[in-house]
């Protein structure tokens, strides 16, 4: 009897995609598993990513689907999750639908009104029901089931140590739970052995990895358990050989400040992408306090200065929220100033969305939508100019890149350089160049969201 067809569709951040792949591996013995997907965090590099998590899903295809697992993101509201549910139901009316991911109570109530047959589940529940695999355990399959043959997503932790006033994710994911380094290293080893050229270390906040380990915690094989992200990366670099690159996931500034020198040392290794995601969210000290962010704008500026001093062509990524309750024109001007001073090459700009159950949902001083849109557009324009100027600094450079996929324009390839900048190679010729190939290119041009180059 043939196995039923199951499609796993994730949206949102890399951590969600990592959990989606774990779910797929848990169920691959019982189902023919395939993936659908939304654009991943950081992949597009767009200035205003309001549509990033609500764009049309790809990969539905024509094959009948017996069941869906929808791994949803609700950080900007429920709309993208509801849209994903409606698309799945329209594509396969009789399919069983399971929802997991960042699914707060208000989403469950809304889904129950729309489609009472939908079942909410979690990675933890599936792990208990379908095998002994736990969230941080090594992969045991001879070939690792994942969405991309070249990218291995490794969740290093879940939850966080913060209580940001606007965030509903923490209500779902809870407090920080770091996974043992020994299990993480084994995952990375197998992924590299299986052909991965890029390893994404991810979680809700990678910056506080290991902060929940006590002094007596140790790895039974390799000694003391790493207690921060820098120590974990060093452990991976020492114990996992091969031709691969590590991309570090998001880390909140206040945590990374505690071990900045050790982390900067990690970036000296060619196997670590010269890329860091430090979400500042606002340049206004008053707004940051209202957000309960626990870092200052100056903390963020200090970190960016350290990276830029050490690495001349480093890729800085950040996040900004406009229209937080009580945000004044002066607060917004402070955000513009911090953007201009720190000059990130990737910036996710979000218009504030109130999430039920969060402190921000009860705050006064609501900013009108028309003001949010105006400020968002102004930030996007300033950012795009900065990004274009940053990328122009690469022109004339000779770079080693890793081919990622075919380009959107016929006859082009998309690759990544060692600062995780996308490079559109314009002259691959007629010869097929497979993903994962390392090429030498000369950067000949630049756009706000990509470099342009010719192979040498």
C-alpha positions in Angstrom: 0.0 0.0 0.0 1.6 3.4 -1.0 2.3 5.9 1.7 0.1 9.0 1.8 1.5 12.3 0.6 2.3 15.0 3.2 3.4 18.5 2.5 5.2 20.6 5.1 4.9 24.4 4.5 6.8 26.8 6.7 6.8 30.6 6.8 8.7 33.2 8.8 12.1 32.9 10.3 14.9 30.3 9.8 14.0 28.8 13.2 10.6 27.9 11.9 12.1 26.4 8.8 14.4 24.3 10.9 11.5 23.0 13.0 9.6 22.3 9.8 12.4 20.1 8.5 12.6 18.3 11.8 8.9 17.5 11.6 9.4 16.2 8.1 12.1 13.9 9.2 10.0 12.7 12.1 7.2 11.7 9.6 9.1 10.5 6.6 8.7 6.8 7.5 4.9 7.1 7.4 4.5 9.6 4.6 5.9 10.7 1.2 7.0 14.1 2.5 7.6 17.2 0.4 8.1 20.9 1.1 6.4 24.1 0.2 7.8 27.3 1.4 7.6 31.1 1.8 10.7 33.3 1.4 13.0 32.9 4.3 14.2 35.5 6.8 17.1 37.5 5.3 17.0 35.9 1.9 15.4 38.7 0.0 17.2 41.6 1.7 14.3 43.8 1.0 13.9 47.2 2.7 10.3 46.8 3.7 9.4 43.2 4.4 5.8 43.6 5.4 4.9 41.1 2.6 7.7 38.7 3.2 5.7 36.4 5.4 2.4 36.8 3.5 3.6 36.3 -0.1 2.1 33.4 -2.1 3.4 30.0 -1.1 5.4 28.1 -3.6 5.6 24.4 -4.2 1.9 23.4 -3.9 2.2 21.6 -7.3 -0.5 19.4 -8.9 0.1 16.2 -6.8 -2.8 15.4 -4.5 -1.9 15.9 -0.9 -3.4 13.8 1.9 -2.2 16.0 4.7 -0.6 19.4 5.4 1.5 20.6 8.2 1.5 24.4 8.2 4.3 25.8 10.3 3.1 29.3 10.7 4.4 32.7 11.7 2.2 35.3 13.4 4.8 37.9 14.4 3.0 40.5 12.2 -0.5 39.3 12.8 -2.6 36.3 11.8 -3.2 37.3 8.2 -0.4 35.3 6.6 -1.2 32.2 8.6 -4.9 32.4 7.6 -3.9 32.9 4.0 -1.7 29.8 4.1 -4.6 27.8 5.6 -7.0 29.0 2.9 -4.6 28.1 0.1 -4.0 24.7 1.5 -7.7 24.0 1.9 -8.4 25.3 -1.7 -5.6 23.1 -3.1 -6.7 19.9 -1.4 -10.2 20.2 0.1 -10.2 16.7 1.6 -6.7 16.9 3.1 -6.1 16.8 6.9 -4.5 20.0 8.1 -2.3 20.4 11.1 -1.0 23.8 12.3 2.2 24.3 14.3 4.8 27.0 14.8 4.1 30.4 16.4 0.4 29.8 17.0 -1.0 32.0 19.9 -4.4 31.6 21.4 -6.1 34.2 19.2 -5.0 32.4 16.0 -6.5 29.1 17.3 -9.8 30.8 18.0 -9.8 32.4 14.5 -9.0 29.1 12.8 -11.6 27.3 14.8 -14.3 29.7 13.3 -13.0 29.3 9.8 -12.1 25.6 9.7 -13.1 23.5 12.8 -11.3 20.4 11.4 -7.9 21.9 11.7 -5.7 20.3 14.4 -3.0 22.3 16.3 0.1 20.4 17.2 3.8 21.0 18.0 7.2 19.5 17.4 7.2 18.3 21.0 3.8 16.5 20.5 5.0 14.9 17.3 8.2 13.8 18.8 6.4 12.0 21.6 4.0 10.3 19.2 6.3 9.4 16.3 9.7 8.4 17.7 12.5 9.2 20.2 13.8 12.3 18.3 14.0 15.3 20.6 14.4 18.9 19.6 18.1 19.0 20.0 19.1 15.4 19.1 21.3 14.3 16.2 19.7 13.4 12.9 19.9 9.6 12.3 18.7 9.2 8.7 21.4 8.3 6.2 20.3 11.1 4.0 19.0 14.2 5.7 15.5 15.2 4.5 15.5 19.0 4.1 14.1 21.7 1.8 17.5 22.7 0.2 20.3 20.2 -0.6 22.9 22.8 0.1 21.6 24.5 3.3 21.4 22.8 6.7 19.3 24.5 9.3 20.3 23.7 12.9 18.2 25.0 15.7 20.5 25.6 18.6 17.9 26.9 21.1 14.2 27.7 21.6 12.7 30.6 23.4 14.4 33.7 24.8 15.3 35.7 27.9 13.5 38.8 26.9 9.9 40.1 27.3 9.6 42.7 24.5 6.3 44.5 24.8 5.2 43.8 21.2 6.2 40.2 20.9 3.7 37.3 20.8 6.4 34.7 19.9 7.6 34.6 23.5 4.1 33.7 24.6 4.3 30.6 22.5 7.9 29.6 22.7 8.5 30.4 26.4 11.9 31.0 28.1 15.2 30.0 26.7 16.1 26.3 26.3 19.5 25.8 24.8 20.3 22.5 23.1 23.4 20.6 24.1 26.5 21.4 22.0 27.3 17.7 21.4 24.0 17.2 19.7 24.4 20.4 17.6 27.9 19.4 16.5 26.7 15.9 15.4 23.9 17.6 13.3 26.4 19.9 11.7 28.8 16.9 11.0 26.1 14.9 9.3 24.8 17.9 7.3 28.2 18.7 6.0 28.8 15.0 5.2 25.5 15.0 3.3 26.6 17.8 1.0 25.6 21.0 2.8 27.7 24.1 1.9 25.8 26.4 4.3 25.0 25.8 7.9 22.5 28.1 9.5 22.6 28.2 13.3 19.2 29.5 14.3 16.7 30.0 17.1 14.4 32.7 18.5 17.5 34.5 19.9 20.9 32.9 19.2 22.6 35.7 21.1 21.6 34.1 24.5 22.6 30.6 23.5 23.9 28.7 26.6 22.9 31.4 29.1 20.6 28.8 30.7 23.3 26.3 31.4 24.6 26.0 34.9 28.3 26.0 35.9 28.2 22.2 36.4 26.8 21.4 33.0 29.3 19.6 30.8 29.4 17.6 27.6 30.2 13.9 28.4 32.6 13.6 25.5 34.2 17.0 24.8 34.3 18.6 28.3 32.7 21.8 29.3 29.4 22.7 27.6 29.7 26.1 25.7 27.9 28.8 27.5 27.6 31.3 24.7 27.3 31.5 20.9 31.0 32.2 20.4 32.1 29.1 22.3 29.6 27.0 20.4 30.8 28.3 17.0 34.4 27.6 18.0 33.5 24.1 19.1 31.9 23.5 15.7 34.9 24.9 13.8 37.3 22.7 15.7 35.3 19.5 15.5 33.7 19.7 12.0 36.0 19.8 9.0 35.0 20.4 5.5 34.2 23.0 2.9 31.2 24.8 4.4 30.2 28.2 5.7 28.3 29.0 9.0 25.6 31.7 9.0 24.8 33.0 12.5 21.1 33.6 13.3 19.7 36.7 15.0 21.1 37.8 18.3 19.9 40.6 20.5 22.5 43.3 21.2 22.5 43.1 25.0 23.5 39.5 25.0 26.2 39.7 22.3 27.9 42.6 24.1 28.8 40.1 26.9 31.2 38.1 24.6 31.8 40.4 21.7 35.6 39.9 21.6 35.3 36.1 21.4 32.6 36.4 18.7 34.8 38.7 16.6 37.5 36.0 16.8 35.1 33.5 15.3 34.7 35.7 12.2 38.4 35.4 11.5 37.7 31.9 10.3 36.9 31.7 6.6 34.1 29.2 7.4 32.0 31.9 9.1 30.1 34.2 6.9 31.0 37.9 7.6 27.3 38.5 8.5 25.5 39.4 11.7 21.8 40.1 12.4 21.5 42.6 15.3 17.9 43.8 15.7 17.8 47.3 17.1 14.0 47.9 16.4 14.3 51.7 17.2 16.9 54.4 17.4 14.9 56.2 20.1 16.0 55.4 23.7 12.5 56.3 24.9 10.8 54.0 22.5 13.3 51.2 23.3 12.3 51.6 27.0 8.7 51.4 26.1 9.3 48.3 24.0 11.1 46.8 27.0 14.1 45.9 24.8 16.7 46.0 27.5 19.4 47.5 25.3 20.1 51.0 24.2 20.6 52.5 20.8 24.1 53.2 21.9 24.7 49.5 22.6 23.7 48.7 19.1 26.0 51.5 17.7 28.9 50.2 19.8 28.5 46.7 18.4 28.2 47.8 14.8 31.4 49.9 15.2 33.3 46.9 16.5 32.3 44.7 13.5 33.0 47.5 11.0 36.4 48.3 12.5 37.5 44.6 12.3 36.0 43.8 8.9 35.9 46.5 6.2 33.2 44.8 4.0 31.0 43.2 6.7 27.3 42.7 6.2 25.2 44.1 9.0 21.5 43.2 9.2 19.0 44.8 11.5 15.3 45.2 12.2 13.3 48.4 12.7 9.7 48.9 13.9 7.9 52.1 13.0 4.7 53.3 14.6 5.1 51.7 18.0 2.6 53.2 20.4 3.6 56.7 21.5 6.3 57.1 18.8 6.7 60.8 18.1 8.3 62.6 15.2 11.4 63.1 17.4 11.5 59.4 18.2 11.3 58.6 14.5 14.1 61.1 13.7 16.3 59.3 16.2 15.6 56.1 14.3 16.6 57.7 11.0 19.8 59.0 12.6 20.8 55.6 13.9 20.1 54.1 10.5 22.3 56.6 8.8 25.1 56.2 11.4 25.3 52.4 11.4 24.6 51.9 7.7 23.2 48.3 7.6 23.2 46.5 4.2 20.1 44.5 5.2 17.2 46.0 7.0 13.8 44.5 7.8 11.3 47.4 8.3 8.0 46.6 9.9 5.0 48.7 10.6 3.8 48.0 14.2 1.0 45.4 14.5 -0.7 45.0 17.8 -0.7 41.4 19.0 -3.4 40.3 21.6 -2.0 39.4 25.0 1.1 41.6 24.7 1.7 44.7 26.8 1.9 46.8 23.7 -1.7 45.9 22.8 -2.8 47.8 26.0 -0.7 50.9 25.4 -2.0 54.3 24.6 -0.8 56.6 21.9 -1.7 54.5 18.8 0.0 55.8 15.7 -2.4 56.2 12.7 -1.8 53.9 9.8 -1.2 56.8 7.4 1.7 57.9 9.6 3.1 54.4 9.9 3.1 54.1 6.1 4.8 57.5 5.7 7.5 56.7 8.1 8.0 53.2 6.7 8.4 54.6 3.2 10.9 57.3 4.4 13.0 54.7 6.2 12.9 52.4 3.2 14.1 55.2 0.9 17.0 56.1 3.2 17.9 52.5 3.7 17.9 51.7 0.0 20.3 54.5 -0.7 22.6 53.3 2.1 22.4 49.7 0.8 23.3 50.8 -2.8 26.3 52.8 -1.5 27.4 49.9 0.7 27.2 47.4 -2.2 29.1 49.9 -4.5 32.1 49.5 -2.3 32.4 45.9 -3.6 32.9 47.0 -7.3 36.3 45.9 -8.5 36.7 43.2 -5.9 37.6 39.7 -6.8 35.5 37.3 -4.7 35.1 33.6 -4.0 31.4 32.8 -4.2 29.2 29.7 -3.7 26.6 29.1 -6.4 23.1 29.0 -4.9 20.6 28.7 -7.7 19.6 29.9 -11.1 19.0 33.7 -11.4 15.6 35.3 -12.1 17.1 36.6 -15.4 17.7 34.0 -18.1 21.3 32.9 -18.3 22.3 34.2 -14.8 23.2 32.5 -11.5 22.8 33.6 -7.9 25.7 33.0 -5.6 26.8 34.1 -2.1 30.1 35.7 -1.3 31.8 35.3 2.1 29.9 38.3 3.5 26.6 36.5 2.6 25.9 39.1 -0.1 23.9 37.8 -3.1 25.9 38.0 -6.3 24.2 37.8 -9.7 26.6 36.2 -12.1 25.8 37.4 -15.5 28.0 35.3 -17.8 27.8 31.6 -16.7 27.7 30.7 -20.4 26.1 27.6 -21.7 27.9 25.2 -19.3 25.7 23.9 -16.5 27.2 25.1 -13.2 25.5 23.1 -10.3 24.6 24.7 -7.0 27.3 24.4 -4.4 30.1 25.1 -6.9 32.8 27.5 -5.7 33.6 30.2 -8.3 35.9 33.2 -8.6 34.1 36.3 -9.8 34.9 40.0 -10.3 32.3 42.4 -9.0 31.3 44.7 -11.8 28.2 46.4 -10.5 25.9 46.8 -7.6 22.2 47.3 -6.8 20.6 47.9 -3.4 19.9 44.3 -2.8 22.6 42.4 -4.8 26.0 42.6 -6.3 26.6 41.9 -10.0 29.6 40.0 -11.2 31.4 38.0 -14.0 33.1 34.7 -13.5 36.9 34.7 -14.0 
